[in-house]
Amino acid sequence: AVVSTQSTGDNRVVGDHGRDSVAPFLDRDFVNFVNALPIQYKVDFTQERGLGEKVILRRVAAAAGLTSSSVLPKRAIQFGSRIAKLESKKEKGGDKCTRLLKSN
């Protein structure tokens, strides 16, 4: 599947709340542009993993004054919010949520 439609194709939950999901980095023209750039503009292999990726975004962030954010290691979106740490449960992503299965 095409990433631009795979990741944004069904946003009924967002739409039900009167909002629109926007993913500018998944725009087809933008993806084609970035894919055409030489690898050294996108990745710095001299940096450790988590810091050497997304070089363009890091440089733009630093130039915009977001210096502390520009050096943070990258995280997958599902882990980036740290929402799982708000609960003390030892649940895994594939576990069935027993709290949702309880009858009221």
DSSP file (Angstrom, degrees, kcal/mol; ACC not computed):
  #  RESIDUE AA STRUCTURE BP1 BP2  ACC     N-H-->O    O-->H-N    N-H-->O    O-->H-N    TCO  KAPPA ALPHA  PHI   PSI    X-CA   Y-CA   Z-CA
    1    1 A A              0   0    0      0, 0.0     2,-0.4     0, 0.0     3,-0.0   0.000 360.0 360.0 360.0 153.9    0.0    0.0    0.0
    2    2 A V    >>  -     0   0    0      1,-0.1     4,-3.1     4,-0.0     3,-1.0  -0.626 360.0-136.2 -77.1 130.7    1.0    3.6   -0.5
    3    3 A V  H 3> S+     0   0    0     -2,-0.4     4,-2.4     1,-0.3     5,-0.3   0.876 100.6  59.9 -57.3 -40.8    2.2    5.1    2.7
    4    4 A S  H 34 S+     0   0    0      1,-0.2     4,-0.3     2,-0.2    -1,-0.3   0.808 118.4  29.3 -63.1 -28.5    0.3    8.4    2.2
    5    5 A T  H <> S+     0   0    0     -3,-1.0     4,-1.5     2,-0.1    -1,-0.2   0.762 116.0  59.6 -98.1 -29.9   -3.0    6.5    2.0
    6    6 A Q  H  < S+     0   0    0     -4,-3.1     4,-0.2     1,-0.2    -2,-0.2   0.914 112.4  38.1 -62.8 -43.6   -2.2    3.6    4.3
    7    7 A S  T  < S+     0   0    0     -4,-2.4    -1,-0.2    -5,-0.2    -3,-0.1   0.676 130.9  26.8 -85.0 -17.9   -1.4    5.9    7.3
    8    8 A T  T  4 S+     0   0    0     -5,-0.3     3,-0.2    -4,-0.3    -2,-0.2   0.315  87.8 105.4-126.4   7.6   -4.2    8.4    6.7
    9    9 A G  S  < S+     0   0    0     -4,-1.5     2,-0.6     1,-0.2    -3,-0.1   0.850  83.1  34.7 -64.5 -39.5   -6.9    6.6    4.9
   10   10 A D        +     0   0    0     -4,-0.2    -1,-0.2    -5,-0.1     3,-0.2  -0.873  58.3 153.7-125.1  99.6   -9.5    6.1    7.6
   11   11 A N     >  +     0   0    0     -2,-0.6     4,-2.7    -3,-0.2     5,-0.2  -0.262  21.7 134.5-118.5  44.6   -9.7    8.9   10.1
   12   12 A R  H  > S+     0   0    0      1,-0.2     4,-2.5     2,-0.2    -1,-0.2   0.869  72.4  54.3 -63.2 -36.6  -13.3    8.5   11.2
   13   13 A V  H  > S+     0   0    0      2,-0.2     4,-0.5    -3,-0.2    -1,-0.2   0.937 112.3  43.5 -63.8 -45.3  -12.4    8.8   14.9
   14   14 A V  H >4>S+     0   0    0      1,-0.2     5,-1.6     2,-0.2     3,-1.3   0.935 114.8  49.9 -63.9 -46.0  -10.7   12.2   14.3
   15   15 A G  H ><5S+     0   0    0     -4,-2.7     3,-2.0     1,-0.3    -2,-0.2   0.831 100.0  64.3 -63.2 -33.7  -13.5   13.3   12.0
   16   16 A D  H 3<5S+     0   0    0     -4,-2.5    -1,-0.3     1,-0.3    -2,-0.2   0.700 101.5  52.5 -63.3 -18.0  -16.1   12.4   14.6
   17   17 A H  T <<5S-     0   0    0     -3,-1.3    -1,-0.3    -4,-0.5    -2,-0.2   0.157 123.1-104.4-103.9  17.2  -14.6   15.1   16.8
   18   18 A G  T < 5S+     0   0    0     -3,-2.0     2,-0.3     1,-0.3    -3,-0.2   0.761  83.6 118.2  71.1  25.4  -14.8   17.8   14.2
   19   19 A R      < -     0   0    0     -5,-1.6     2,-0.4     2,-0.0    -1,-0.3  -0.796  55.6-137.6-120.9 163.6  -11.1   17.7   13.4
   20   20 A D        -     0   0    0     -2,-0.3     2,-0.4    -3,-0.1    -5,-0.0  -0.984  18.1-130.5-122.7 132.0   -9.0   16.8   10.3
   21   21 A S        -     0   0    0     -2,-0.4     2,-0.5   -10,-0.1   -10,-0.1  -0.681  25.1-167.4 -82.6 129.1   -5.9   14.7   10.5
   22   22 A V        +     0   0    0     -2,-0.4    -2,-0.0     1,-0.0     0, 0.0  -0.973  16.9 174.4-122.0 129.1   -3.0   16.3    8.7
   23   23 A A    >   +     0   0    0     -2,-0.5     3,-2.1     1,-0.1     4,-0.2  -0.681   3.1 173.6-130.8  77.8    0.3   14.5    7.8
   24   24 A P  G >  S+     0   0    0      0, 0.0     3,-1.2     0, 0.0     6,-0.2   0.787  77.2  60.1 -60.8 -28.5    2.4   16.9    5.7
   25   25 A F  G 3  S+     0   0    0      1,-0.2   -21,-0.1     5,-0.1    -2,-0.0   0.556 100.6  56.8 -78.3  -4.9    5.4   14.6    5.6
   26   26 A L  G <  S+     0   0    0     -3,-2.1    -1,-0.2   -22,-0.1     2,-0.1   0.356  74.0 127.8-102.3   3.4    3.3   11.9    3.9
   27   27 A D    <>  -     0   0    0     -3,-1.2     4,-2.8    -4,-0.2     5,-0.2  -0.408  65.3-130.2 -59.0 131.4    2.3   14.2    1.0
   28   28 A R  H  > S+     0   0    0      1,-0.2     4,-2.4     2,-0.2     5,-0.2   0.881 105.8  48.3 -56.4 -44.3    3.2   12.3   -2.2
   29   29 A D  H  > S+     0   0    0      2,-0.2     4,-2.2     1,-0.2    -1,-0.2   0.902 112.9  48.7 -64.5 -40.3    5.1   15.2   -3.8
   30   30 A F  H  > S+     0   0    0      2,-0.2     4,-2.7     1,-0.2     5,-0.2   0.926 111.1  49.7 -64.6 -44.2    7.1   15.7   -0.6
   31   31 A V  H  X S+     0   0    0     -4,-2.8     4,-2.4     1,-0.2    -2,-0.2   0.911 111.5  48.9 -61.3 -42.9    7.9   12.0   -0.3
   32   32 A N  H  X S+     0   0    0     -4,-2.4     4,-1.3    -5,-0.2    -1,-0.2   0.899 111.7  50.0 -63.5 -40.3    9.1   12.0   -3.9
   33   33 A F  H  X S+     0   0    0     -4,-2.2     4,-0.7     2,-0.2     3,-0.4   0.941 113.0  45.1 -62.4 -48.7   11.3   15.1   -3.3
   34   34 A V  H >< S+     0   0    0     -4,-2.7     3,-1.0     1,-0.2    -2,-0.2   0.884 109.2  56.0 -65.7 -38.3   12.9   13.6   -0.2
   35   35 A N  H 3< S+     0   0    0     -4,-2.4    -1,-0.2     1,-0.2    -2,-0.2   0.811 104.8  54.5 -62.5 -28.6   13.4   10.3   -1.9
   36   36 A A  H 3< S+     0   0    0     -4,-1.3    -1,-0.2    -3,-0.4    -2,-0.2   0.643  88.6  98.9 -80.6 -14.7   15.4   12.0   -4.6
   37   37 A L  S << S-     0   0    0     -3,-1.0     5,-0.1    -4,-0.7    -3,-0.0  -0.409  87.7 -97.9 -71.6 148.0   17.8   13.7   -2.2
   38   38 A P    >   -     0   0    0      0, 0.0     3,-1.8     0, 0.0     4,-0.5  -0.358  33.5-116.5 -62.2 147.4   21.2   12.2   -1.6
   39   39 A I  G >> S+     0   0    0      1,-0.3     4,-2.4     2,-0.2     3,-1.6   0.808 109.8  67.2 -57.9 -34.1   21.4   10.0    1.5
   40   40 A Q  G 34 S+     0   0    0      1,-0.3    -1,-0.3     2,-0.2    -3,-0.0   0.697  96.3  56.5 -66.1 -16.7   23.9   12.2    3.2
   41   41 A Y  G <4 S+     0   0    0     -3,-1.8    15,-0.4     1,-0.1    -1,-0.3   0.673 116.2  36.1 -80.7 -17.9   21.3   15.0    3.5
   42   42 A K  T <4 S+     0   0    0     -3,-1.6    13,-2.0    -4,-0.5    12,-0.4   0.747 120.8  32.9-106.0 -30.5   18.9   12.6    5.3
   43   43 A V     <  -     0   0    0     -4,-2.4     2,-0.6    11,-0.2    -1,-0.3  -0.988  53.2-158.1-136.3 138.7   21.2   10.4    7.5
   44   44 A D    >   -     0   0    0      8,-2.7     3,-1.6    -2,-0.4     7,-0.1  -0.910   8.0-171.1-115.1 101.1   24.4   11.0    9.4
   45   45 A F  T 3  S+     0   0    0     -2,-0.6    -1,-0.1     1,-0.3     7,-0.1   0.555  79.9  70.2 -73.0  -6.1   26.0    7.6    9.9
   46   46 A T  T 3  S+     0   0    0      6,-0.1    -1,-0.3     2,-0.1     2,-0.2   0.672  89.1  77.8 -80.9 -16.0   28.7    9.1   12.2
   47   47 A Q  S <  S-     0   0    0     -3,-1.6     5,-0.1     1,-0.1     3,-0.1  -0.565  93.8-100.2 -88.3 155.6   26.0    9.7   14.9
   48   48 A E    >>  -     0   0    0     -2,-0.2     3,-2.1     1,-0.1     4,-1.6  -0.314  53.5 -77.5 -70.8 160.4   24.6    7.0   17.1
   49   49 A R  T 34 S+     0   0    0      1,-0.3    -1,-0.1     2,-0.2    -4,-0.0  -0.315 121.1  31.0 -59.8 137.1   21.3    5.3   16.2
   50   50 A G  T 34 S+     0   0    0     -3,-0.1    24,-2.0    23,-0.1    -1,-0.3   0.074 122.2  51.5  99.0 -22.3   18.4    7.6   17.2
   51   51 A L  T <4 S+     0   0    0     -3,-2.1    -2,-0.2    22,-0.2    -3,-0.1   0.628  98.1  60.1-115.9 -23.8   20.4   10.8   16.6
   52   52 A G  S  < S+     0   0    0     -4,-1.6    -8,-2.7    -5,-0.1     3,-0.4   0.540  90.5  86.0 -85.0  -6.6   21.7   10.3   13.1
   53   53 A E  S    S+     0   0    0     -5,-0.2   -10,-0.2   -10,-0.2     5,-0.1  -0.497  83.2  26.1 -89.9 162.8   18.3   10.0   11.5
   54   54 A K     >  +     0   0    0    -12,-0.4     4,-2.2    -2,-0.2    -1,-0.2   0.878  68.1 166.6  56.6  45.0   16.1   12.8   10.3
   55   55 A V  H  > S+     0   0    0    -13,-2.0     4,-2.5    -3,-0.4     5,-0.2   0.887  70.7  52.2 -59.5 -43.6   19.1   15.1    9.7
   56   56 A I  H  > S+     0   0    0    -15,-0.4     4,-2.4     1,-0.2    -1,-0.2   0.940 111.3  46.5 -60.7 -47.4   17.1   17.7    7.7
   57   57 A L  H  > S+     0   0    0      1,-0.2     4,-2.5     2,-0.2    -1,-0.2   0.883 111.7  51.9 -63.5 -37.7   14.4   18.0   10.3
   58   58 A R  H  X S+     0   0    0     -4,-2.2     4,-2.4     2,-0.2    -1,-0.2   0.906 110.5  47.7 -65.3 -41.3   17.0   18.3   13.1
   59   59 A R  H  X S+     0   0    0     -4,-2.5     4,-2.4     2,-0.2    -2,-0.2   0.901 112.6  48.5 -67.4 -40.1   18.8   21.1   11.2
   60   60 A V  H  X S+     0   0    0     -4,-2.4     4,-1.7    -5,-0.2     6,-0.2   0.921 111.8  50.0 -64.5 -43.6   15.6   23.0   10.6
   61   61 A A  H  <>S+     0   0    0     -4,-2.5     5,-2.8     1,-0.2    -2,-0.2   0.915 111.7  47.9 -61.6 -43.6   14.6   22.6   14.2
   62   62 A A  H ><5S+     0   0    0     -4,-2.4     3,-1.5     1,-0.2     5,-0.3   0.910 111.0  50.7 -64.0 -42.0   18.0   23.9   15.4
   63   63 A A  H 3<5S+     0   0    0     -4,-2.4    -1,-0.2     1,-0.3    -2,-0.2   0.795 107.1  55.2 -65.9 -27.6   17.8   26.9   13.0
   64   64 A A  T 3<5S-     0   0    0     -4,-1.7    -1,-0.3    -5,-0.2    -2,-0.2   0.410 125.9-102.0 -85.0   2.1   14.3   27.7   14.3
   65   65 A G  T < 5S+     0   0    0     -3,-1.5     2,-0.9    -4,-0.1     3,-0.3   0.522  88.8 123.1  92.1   5.2   15.7   27.8   17.8
   66   66 A L     >< +     0   0    0     -5,-2.8     4,-2.0     1,-0.2     3,-0.1  -0.361  26.1 148.7 -93.6  54.2   14.5   24.4   19.0
   67   67 A T  H  >  +     0   0    0     -2,-0.9     4,-0.5    -5,-0.3    -1,-0.2   0.866  67.0  49.2 -62.6 -40.1   18.0   23.3   19.9
   68   68 A S  H >4 S+     0   0    0     -3,-0.3     3,-0.7     1,-0.2    -1,-0.2   0.882 113.9  46.9 -69.0 -35.0   17.0   21.0   22.7
   69   69 A S  H >4 S+     0   0    0      1,-0.2     3,-1.2     2,-0.2    -1,-0.2   0.816 102.1  65.5 -72.0 -30.3   14.4   19.3   20.6
   70   70 A S  H 3< S+     0   0    0     -4,-2.0    -1,-0.2     1,-0.3    -2,-0.2   0.632 104.3  44.7 -71.0 -12.2   16.8   18.9   17.6
   71   71 A V  T << S+     0   0    0     -3,-0.7    -1,-0.3    -4,-0.5    -2,-0.2   0.344  83.4 115.6-113.4   5.6   19.1   16.5   19.5
   72   72 A L  S <  S-     0   0    0     -3,-1.2     2,-0.1    -4,-0.2   -22,-0.0  -0.503  74.3-106.5 -72.3 142.9   16.5   14.3   21.1
   73   73 A P        -     0   0    0      0, 0.0   -22,-0.2     0, 0.0     2,-0.1  -0.407  39.7-106.1 -66.8 147.0   16.6   10.6   20.0
   74   74 A K        -     0   0    0    -24,-2.0     2,-0.3    -2,-0.1   -23,-0.0  -0.421  37.9-171.3 -74.2 150.7   13.8    9.7   17.6
   75   75 A R        -     0   0    0     -2,-0.1     5,-0.1   -25,-0.0     2,-0.1  -0.980  31.6 -99.0-138.4 149.9   11.0    7.4   18.9
   76   76 A A    >>  -     0   0    0     -2,-0.3     4,-2.3     1,-0.1     3,-1.6  -0.400  40.5-114.2 -64.2 148.1    8.1    5.7   17.3
   77   77 A I  H 3> S+     0   0    0      1,-0.3     4,-0.9     2,-0.2    -1,-0.1   0.837 114.8  57.9 -58.3 -35.9    4.9    7.7   17.6
   78   78 A Q  H 34 S+     0   0    0      1,-0.2    -1,-0.3     2,-0.2     5,-0.2   0.738 118.0  33.4 -69.6 -19.1    3.2    5.1   19.8
   79   79 A F  H X4 S+     0   0    0     -3,-1.6     3,-1.1     2,-0.1    -2,-0.2   0.652 102.8  76.7-103.3 -22.2    6.1    5.4   22.3
   80   80 A G  H 3< S+     0   0    0     -4,-2.3    -2,-0.2     1,-0.3    -3,-0.1   0.788  91.1  53.6 -62.4 -30.9    6.8    9.1   21.9
   81   81 A S  T 3< S-     0   0    0     -4,-0.9    -1,-0.3     1,-0.1    -2,-0.1   0.690  93.5-144.0 -78.7 -17.0    3.9   10.3   23.9
   82   82 A R    X   +     0   0    0     -3,-1.1     3,-0.9     1,-0.1     4,-0.3   0.731  50.6 144.0  59.9  24.6    4.9    8.1   26.9
   83   83 A I  G >   +     0   0    0      1,-0.3     3,-1.5    -5,-0.2     4,-0.4   0.834  61.9  63.1 -62.2 -33.1    1.2    7.5   27.6
   84   84 A A  G >  S+     0   0    0      1,-0.3     3,-1.1     2,-0.2    -1,-0.3   0.805  94.3  61.5 -63.7 -28.1    1.9    3.9   28.7
   85   85 A K  G <  S+     0   0    0     -3,-0.9    -1,-0.3     1,-0.2    -2,-0.2   0.623  86.9  73.9 -74.8 -11.2    4.0    5.2   31.5
   86   86 A L  G <  S+     0   0    0     -3,-1.5     2,-0.4    -4,-0.3    -1,-0.2   0.725  95.7  57.3 -72.8 -20.1    1.0    7.0   33.0
   87   87 A E  S <  S-     0   0    0     -3,-1.1     0, 0.0    -4,-0.4     0, 0.0  -0.862  75.6-143.8-110.4 147.3   -0.4    3.6   34.1
   88   88 A S        +     0   0    0     -2,-0.4    -1,-0.1     2,-0.1    -3,-0.1   0.378  62.6 120.2 -88.9   4.9    1.5    1.2   36.3
   89   89 A K        -     0   0    0     -5,-0.1     2,-0.5     1,-0.1    -2,-0.1  -0.326  64.7-135.6 -70.2 152.1    0.2   -1.8   34.5
   90   90 A K        +     0   0    0      2,-0.0     2,-0.2    -2,-0.0    -1,-0.1  -0.446  50.2 151.9-102.9  55.8    2.6   -4.2   32.8
   91   91 A E        -     0   0    0     -2,-0.5     2,-0.3    -7,-0.1     6,-0.0  -0.570  33.8-147.8 -91.0 151.9    0.6   -4.5   29.6
   92   92 A K    >   -     0   0    0     -2,-0.2     3,-1.5     4,-0.1    -2,-0.0  -0.779  30.0-107.4-111.4 160.1    2.0   -5.3   26.2
   93   93 A G  T 3  S+     0   0    0     -2,-0.3    -1,-0.1     1,-0.3    -2,-0.0   0.797 118.4  48.3 -58.5 -31.7    0.7   -4.0   22.9
   94   94 A G  T 3  S+     0   0    0      2,-0.1    -1,-0.3     0, 0.0     2,-0.1   0.516  88.6 108.7 -88.7  -4.7   -0.8   -7.4   21.9
   95   95 A D  S <  S-     0   0    0     -3,-1.5     2,-0.4     1,-0.1    -4,-0.0  -0.389  75.0-115.0 -71.7 147.3   -2.5   -8.0   25.2
   96   96 A K        -     0   0    0     -2,-0.1     2,-0.9     1,-0.1    -1,-0.1  -0.682  31.2-120.2 -77.8 135.2   -6.3   -7.9   25.5
   97   97 A C    >>  -     0   0    0     -2,-0.4     4,-1.0     1,-0.2     3,-0.9  -0.675  23.3-166.8 -81.5 106.6   -7.3   -5.0   27.8
   98   98 A T  H 3> S+     0   0    0     -2,-0.9     4,-0.9     1,-0.2    -1,-0.2   0.796  84.5  64.1 -65.9 -28.0   -9.2   -6.6   30.6
   99   99 A R  H 34 S+     0   0    0      1,-0.2    -1,-0.2     2,-0.2     3,-0.2   0.835 105.5  45.2 -64.0 -31.7  -10.5   -3.2   31.7
  100  100 A L  H <4 S+     0   0    0     -3,-0.9    -1,-0.2     1,-0.2    -2,-0.2   0.696 108.7  56.9 -83.9 -20.0  -12.4   -2.9   28.5
  101  101 A L  H  < S+     0   0    0     -4,-1.0    -2,-0.2    -3,-0.2    -1,-0.2   0.616  82.6 106.5 -86.3 -13.1  -13.7   -6.4   28.6
  102  102 A K  S  < S-     0   0    0     -4,-0.9     2,-0.3    -3,-0.2    -3,-0.0  -0.393  71.2-125.7 -68.2 141.3  -15.4   -6.0   32.0
  103  103 A S              0   0    0      1,-0.1    -1,-0.1    -2,-0.1    -2,-0.1  -0.700 360.0 360.0 -85.2 139.5  -19.2   -5.7   32.0
  104  104 A N              0   0    0     -2,-0.3    -1,-0.1     0, 0.0    -2,-0.0   0.443 360.0 360.0 -90.2 360.0  -20.6   -2.7   33.8
